[in-house]
Amino acid sequence: MSATTLSRPLILLLAAVGALGSLAIHLFVPAMPAVARDLAASPGTVQLAVSLYLLGLGGGQLVAGPVSDAIGRRPVLLAGTAIFVAGSIAAALAPDAHVLLVARFVEACGAAAAVVAARTIVSDLSPRADAAANLALLTSAILLSPTLAPTIGGALVSLAGWRFVFVALALTGGAIALLSIFLIPRHAPHAERPRLDHAYARLARNGRFRGYVAGNSLASSALYLFLSGSPFLLIVQWHLSPAQAGLCYLVVAACGIFGTFLVRRLNRHHDAFRIGLTAIAAGGALMLVIALLGASNPVALIGPMLLVGTGGGIAAPTGIAGAMHAEEGIAGTASSLAGAIQMITTAGVTAVMSAFATTALAPLAAGIFLAGLIAVLLAPAREPL
């Protein structure tokens, strides 16, 4: 694959593929009450549709990455989008909650394959110095998804019912698949195809891979700690309306997108990954100091999160790029393993913090600060490009 084939239309298409997994989560959230009512299911059963989706999104990456190294990126991306479309159609037609759960899992496995292939194609087609900056475009699309998708999903439910959410997802996946047929270049698999256990062993022994994955996973955990803990502060403790809370999330997401645009400038001459992680730790430290001084208001939370969000936007693409370049010849496997570990780590950290969930700012601030600090300590030193 030649780097010259990474055109602007192809980058935009791959960014859309990268957002597919996140889009299917956040479009579904406003539809959950209607799904429970229409299918006579308990809220817990409907919430399981989110959990199973995340499980499929994480587990599917472990399979898709090695397969893309063996047979090429293009067939994995096309197969992934086809599976995603099939799962979405099955969900739209689901007669009961059990069928919906299975359909969501299938949908997630397809999204996982497509997302892994998209990330790896960007890495394959980019000079090493540009890989992080190009991956930043995918990160921007992923960060936009949770900001815009709930509003769009709510409108779809209000206008046409919850099943149309899955119709929209199927149409989106179908359009991406059609464009991919014409825009995604063919990829020659590597002549030497290491066994899967050997590939994972190589990555496990690689200290740089471990450092990038650890830092990236903890950076993601810091952002998800905010997403999971902030509603109780913004809405319950400080009495903001859901619309006002949504505006707060929009501001933080905008900072994340701003961070992704800084990657190209920073990564040429500086350790952008460590800069992003340091910004997360600094934002968490600032929030903790403000909380310990007794402040308890939306500004005390969102102000420091501007720094955390920007740091996350810098760290995410540079971290995944570093992990994918740690070992030659198995970028797809590295991408899938890094993505799966990130999801597992994030789920574990947020589960642990949920045990300390309160409507106080200090515990949330402490969690974000510790995640950022440990990430900085584990991050590998920058190699010359």
HUZICOR-V639332 format. One record per residue. N is the residue number from 1. SS is DSSP state (H for helix, E for strand, L for the rest). PHI is phi in degrees with one decimal (999 if undefined). Layout:
n;ss;phi
N;SS;PHI
N;SS;PHI
This chain:
n;ss;phi
1;L;999
2;L;-93.3
3;H;-63.6
4;H;-69.6
5;H;-83.5
6;L;-84.7
7;L;-83.5
8;H;-60.4
9;H;-59.3
10;H;-68.2
11;H;-61.0
12;H;-64.8
13;H;-63.9
14;H;-66.1
15;H;-64.2
16;H;-63.6
17;H;-62.3
18;H;-60.5
19;H;-82.6
20;H;-60.0
21;H;-62.7
22;H;-68.6
23;H;-58.0
24;H;-68.1
25;H;-74.9
26;H;-81.4
27;H;-67.4
28;H;-76.2
29;H;-54.6
30;L;-67.2
31;L;-85.7
32;H;-60.1
33;H;-60.5
34;H;-67.1
35;H;-62.6
36;H;-59.9
37;H;-69.5
38;H;-71.6
39;L;-97.4
40;L;52.4
41;L;-111.4
42;L;-74.7
43;H;-56.5
44;H;-62.7
45;H;-65.9
46;H;-67.9
47;H;-63.0
48;H;-63.1
49;H;-63.7
50;H;-73.8
51;H;-62.1
52;H;-66.4
53;H;-63.1
54;H;-63.4
55;H;-62.7
56;H;-65.8
57;H;-67.2
58;H;-78.4
59;H;-66.9
60;H;-61.9
61;H;-65.2
62;H;-64.2
63;H;-86.1
64;H;-67.1
65;H;-60.6
66;H;-60.2
67;H;-64.3
68;H;-67.5
69;H;-67.3
70;H;-82.4
71;H;-113.9
72;L;111.7
73;H;-75.6
74;H;-58.4
75;H;-63.1
76;H;-68.6
77;H;-65.2
78;H;-66.4
79;H;-65.2
80;H;-62.6
81;H;-66.3
82;H;-64.4
83;H;-64.2
84;H;-60.0
85;H;-62.6
86;H;-61.4
87;H;-63.6
88;H;-65.7
89;H;-64.4
90;H;-61.8
91;H;-66.1
92;H;-63.5
93;L;-98.8
94;L;-57.6
95;L;-82.2
96;L;-151.7
97;H;-67.4
98;H;-65.4
99;H;-64.4
100;H;-60.8
101;H;-61.2
102;H;-63.3
103;H;-63.1
104;H;-65.2
105;H;-64.7
106;H;-61.7
107;H;-57.0
108;H;-66.7
109;H;-61.7
110;H;-64.3
111;H;-61.8
112;H;-60.1
113;H;-62.3
114;H;-65.3
115;H;-66.3
116;H;-60.5
117;H;-62.6
118;H;-62.9
119;H;-59.8
120;H;-72.3
121;H;-61.1
122;H;-59.3
123;H;-64.2
124;H;-62.1
125;H;-91.0
126;L;-106.6
127;L;-57.8
128;H;-55.0
129;H;-65.4
130;H;-103.0
131;H;-60.0
132;H;-63.8
133;H;-65.1
134;H;-70.2
135;H;-66.1
136;H;-61.7
137;H;-65.2
138;H;-63.7
139;H;-61.7
140;H;-59.8
141;H;-64.5
142;H;-66.3
143;H;-69.7
144;H;-69.9
145;H;-55.7
146;H;-68.2
147;H;-79.7
148;H;-96.4
149;H;-62.6
150;H;-59.0
151;H;-65.7
152;H;-65.0
153;H;-60.5
154;H;-61.6
155;H;-66.0
156;H;-62.5
157;H;-63.5
158;H;-65.7
159;H;-84.0
160;H;-134.4
161;L;97.3
162;L;-66.2
163;H;-64.1
164;H;-71.3
165;H;-59.2
166;H;-75.8
167;H;-62.4
168;H;-62.7
169;H;-64.7
170;H;-64.0
171;H;-64.4
172;H;-63.4
173;H;-61.5
174;H;-64.8
175;H;-63.9
176;H;-63.9
177;H;-62.4
178;H;-63.7
179;H;-64.9
180;H;-64.6
181;H;-56.9
182;H;-93.5
183;H;-105.5
184;L;-80.0
185;L;-73.4
186;L;-76.3
187;L;-122.0
188;L;-81.0
189;L;-59.6
190;L;-65.4
191;L;-60.8
192;L;-96.6
193;L;-111.0
194;L;-67.1
195;L;-58.4
196;H;-59.3
197;H;-65.7
198;H;-68.5
199;H;-63.2
200;H;-64.6
201;H;-64.3
202;H;-59.9
203;H;-68.0
204;H;-63.9
205;H;-81.7
206;L;-85.1
207;H;-64.3
208;H;-67.0
209;H;-59.5
210;H;-60.2
211;H;-66.7
212;H;-65.3
213;H;-67.3
214;H;-62.5
215;H;-63.3
216;H;-65.8
217;H;-66.8
218;H;-72.7
219;H;-63.0
220;H;-61.8
221;H;-61.4
222;H;-60.4
223;H;-68.9
224;H;-73.3
225;H;-61.2
226;H;-63.8
227;H;-64.6
228;H;-83.3
229;H;-96.4
230;H;-68.4
231;H;-57.4
232;H;-69.4
233;H;-78.7
234;H;-67.4
235;H;-94.3
236;H;-80.3
237;H;-79.6
238;L;-105.7
239;L;61.4
240;L;-78.1
241;L;-76.1
242;H;-55.6
243;H;-66.3
244;H;-66.4
245;H;-63.0
246;H;-60.5
247;H;-65.1
248;H;-62.0
249;H;-65.5
250;H;-62.6
251;H;-64.7
252;H;-66.0
253;H;-62.9
254;H;-62.5
255;H;-65.6
256;H;-61.5
257;H;-65.7
258;H;-59.1
259;H;-60.9
260;H;-64.4
261;H;-76.2
262;H;-82.6
263;H;-60.4
264;H;-59.8
265;H;-67.9
266;H;-73.5
267;H;-72.4
268;L;-67.3
269;L;-128.5
270;L;-134.3
271;L;-84.7
272;H;-61.6
273;H;-59.9
274;H;-67.5
275;H;-60.9
276;H;-62.7
277;H;-64.9
278;H;-64.7
279;H;-62.8
280;H;-63.2
281;H;-61.4
282;H;-65.1
283;H;-63.3
284;H;-64.2
285;H;-63.4
286;H;-61.4
287;H;-62.1
288;H;-65.6
289;H;-61.4
290;H;-60.8
291;H;-65.3
292;H;-68.6
293;L;-80.1
294;L;102.1
295;L;-73.8
296;L;-148.3
297;L;-159.8
298;H;-58.3
299;H;-65.1
300;H;-64.1
301;H;-90.0
302;H;-73.9
303;H;-54.7
304;H;-63.5
305;H;-68.1
306;H;-62.1
307;H;-72.6
308;H;-62.7
309;H;-62.9
310;H;-63.2
311;H;-62.0
312;H;-63.9
313;H;-65.9
314;H;-79.3
315;H;-72.6
316;H;-60.5
317;H;-70.9
318;H;-70.0
319;H;-67.7
320;H;-70.5
321;H;-65.0
322;H;-62.6
323;H;-65.0
324;H;-71.9
325;L;-96.2
326;L;-67.3
327;L;-129.4
328;L;-74.0
329;L;88.0
330;L;-133.8
331;H;-61.5
332;H;-64.4
333;H;-63.3
334;H;-62.3
335;H;-62.0
336;H;-68.9
337;H;-66.4
338;H;-62.1
339;H;-64.7
340;H;-66.4
341;H;-63.6
342;H;-59.6
343;H;-66.7
344;H;-65.4
345;H;-63.1
346;H;-61.5
347;H;-62.9
348;H;-66.1
349;H;-64.6
350;H;-67.3
351;H;-66.7
352;H;-63.7
353;H;-67.6
354;H;-64.0
355;L;-68.6
356;L;-107.5
357;L;-64.1
358;L;-141.7
359;L;-99.1
360;L;-102.8
361;H;-78.7
362;H;-58.5
363;H;-61.2
364;H;-64.1
365;H;-61.6
366;H;-63.4
367;H;-63.4
368;H;-64.3
369;H;-62.3
370;H;-64.8
371;H;-61.3
372;H;-66.6
373;H;-65.0
374;H;-63.7
375;H;-60.6
376;H;-61.2
377;H;-66.9
378;H;-91.3
379;L;-65.5
380;L;-75.9
381;L;-68.6
382;L;-72.9
383;L;-93.8
384;L;-60.6
385;L;-81.6
